[in-house]
Amino acid sequence: MDDRASPEEAALGAELSRAIAAAVLKLPPEQRSVVVLVDFNQFNYDEAADALGISLGTVKSRLSRARGKVRQVLLEHPELLPAGLRP
């Protein structure tokens, strides 16, 4: 959170974070594990592949599919997105 954010911006940011977390929890486990490692824990693709015992290509395809699903959920709630990202 930005210390300079208004209360409204802070509330929208918190709501967006909850929406992202809820969308990630709905992902199939194999996609969720890749998202958690790469997007939340900052693993690089090779590290995620090693940690999960899968190929680099599998990490990339699962991550792409997972991000697409999360994106679709967020597009259903454009009011939560920053103005520059709204459709």
Sequence and secondary structure as in RCSB ss.txt:
>XXXX:A:sequence
MDDRASPEEAALGAELSRAIAAAVLKLPPEQRSVVVLVDFNQFNYDEAADALGISLGTVKSRLSRARGKVRQVLL
EHPELLPAGLRP
>XXXX:A:secstr
  TT  HHHHHHHHHHHHHHHHHHHTS HHHHHHHIIIIIS   HHHHHHHHT  HHHHHHHHHHHHHHHHHHHH
T GGGS GGG  
